[in-house]
Amino acid sequence: MTELIMQSLYSGLLQGGSYALIALGLALVFGAMKVINLAHGELVLLAAYIGYTVESKLGVNPLLAIPVAVVLVTLASAGIYLLVGRIKTNREINSLTLTYGVGVIITNLALLIWSADVRATSSSWMQEAFVVGPLYSMRSEVLFFGVSVVLIAGLWWWLSRSWYGRAVRAVSSNRDAAKLMGINPGFTELVSFIVAGIMAAFAGVALFSYGVITPSFGGVLTVKAFIITVLAGIGSIPGVLIGAILLGIVEALTVTLASSALQELAGMGLFLLVLFVMPNGLFGAARRRG
Amino acid sequence: MNKARMIAVAAVVASAAAAMGAARADELLVGVEIPLTGPLARVGMGTQEGIRVAADVFNKTNGKHTIKLVTVDDESAPAKAVAAVEKLASQNVVAITGGYGSNNIAPAADAAGKLDLVYVSSGGVDDSLVNGGRKNFFRINNTAGYQKALVGLLGDLNVKSVSIIHSTKEATQGLATAVQKTLGGKGVKIEMHAFDPAITDFKPIINKVKLRDRSEFIVMVGYENDYVGILRAARVLKPSVKGIAGVWSLATPKMAADFPDLMPNVYGTAVLPYPVAFSTPDGKAFADGYRKLYNKEPDYLGQFGYVQSMLLFEAIARAADKGTLKKGGVAEEMRKTDRQTLIGRVQFNANGDNPNFTQRMGQHQGKGVALVWPKESATAKPVYPGVPW
């Protein structure tokens, strides 16, 4: 039993890293602009298909697709911002409809370009077992867990130390006051969408390297990313990693100790429980009044 | 122009008009309600390929009637499936072929029934589809056929303990439970592992199979993405089983080509071996038509789509000949169906089910798929014990 639980915790930890990578871009945009980008999962999926195209057409390791994915997905993300930026009233609500529509368009484009077939990496190196004592995983899972931690640390540093990062936080806190301080809110928001695009590019290539993709998978990714963002607390980047790992571990332990059929239910149960006890999420600051 | 000439010209014009009218009357509209987008897009598109080939072959071989397909995407959603059926009915189709996923097919078949349209499918194996009193619903495959094949193979391999890993979707749950009951009745030790269709990491389940179940054999009841996830997890954790089998969508040339590292020695239900060699005129017509239209080798989804549609087109043609198209003739003719097809003999019982449906078991061997069960259809011996890792 100990071995089972140990493996469960390990699998949950790695799965959490994967969830965190997927949620990072959505959390950033949500935290910075209060915009829920419902096309975020589709951006991740787009990057995954770029990984597939590079691997299948050029016969190289999908890791080499990251630069291409970063450029294309960032452009797509910036394009979404340009559309969202045109919304003049009720941006928080209207952007939901808009980004949902963009998600549908990306899904159908993926269907047209890559067909509905199931795709996954054929790289043996990525799929080979990585064994630490009694613990097993795929090499790609460990690799991208590390990437996830590095990106989260980098994003946290960027938000707290760099000028643009602080500008994003300032616009998020009070758009008008930030404007008075000489910050261009529109440009700052564009920067946050670009950074979110970069995160989605890494997440997509990671997903292709250890998972299975189909054009309809984007919606599932968005929902998972949204759960983690809310679980973490809006605006908390380290919270994304901790919330994602918590979710991954709860799901894996549910499979081991109860039934795999209850895995998703357990994740949603955790989400509701945290919101009930801590309405601002695990690491979210309480909103100021007035 | 003299009078006789005028009469001759009028006669020619009238007969030409009559001929055109007759041609129009012989062009029969058939609705195709199928998922082309959403989670079932892959299987829907595969089935649609077979439906199109059936229409092409029928139109070339039947000199009297022409089938024209009208397709509506049901977006893999039950409500959209009902809307698709209603839209097709408004376009005066005489019957509907298609459907995928029991939860989509049930409401779509109900809607077709209310509109007095025959609905034929190969995409739903849930038994409630044929036990719900639907008078105009027909299907060519069912859970029992897949179950017989799986249980038959495991019996021949003398397997004593099995871990069944299955999706909680209606059809997969039903098949897994049926296999559990039958094998359990034969004294085989069974461990069940139901999983939510949304999960992607199967390592915790495979680890339970490895450390707790210690079964001889793994049976997967799911879909392509589930199989890939399970096989990848098994490749990492290497449980000491002697074999691994799945059902539909697994022993296919596509899986062999797309996932060459994961497939060796994996069993799955199959109709034909691969590379495929059709010996009957019907099979050759299908394979030639398929290759011509799609420039690839036919797969099992195409075969099922072809068979269900060809049987429907033949029934429609017979009803049209008897003048009973609008009087329930299509359903009546479907019930009279009894012929050998690419998937074996097809008849429909009072519920619209095909009691003769039996699958075979294939195994990925080399770069192809060999039939290994039943013995009389086998093209090779099973590699056992044998796993992909």
Interface residues (C-beta under 8 A of the other chain):
Chain A: E3 L4 Q7 S8 S11 Q15 T107 N108 L111 S115 A116 D117 V118 R119 A120 S122 S124 Q127 A129 Y136 S137 M138 G211 V212 T214 P215 S216 V220 E251 A252 V255 T256 S259 S260 A261 L262 Q263 E264 L265
Chain B: T37 G38 P39 A41 R42 G44 M45 S76 T168 H193 A194 F195 D196 A198 I199 T200 D201 K203 P204 I205 N207 K208 L211 R212 E224 N225 V228 G229 R232 R235 V236 L237 K238 K254 D258 F259 P260 D261
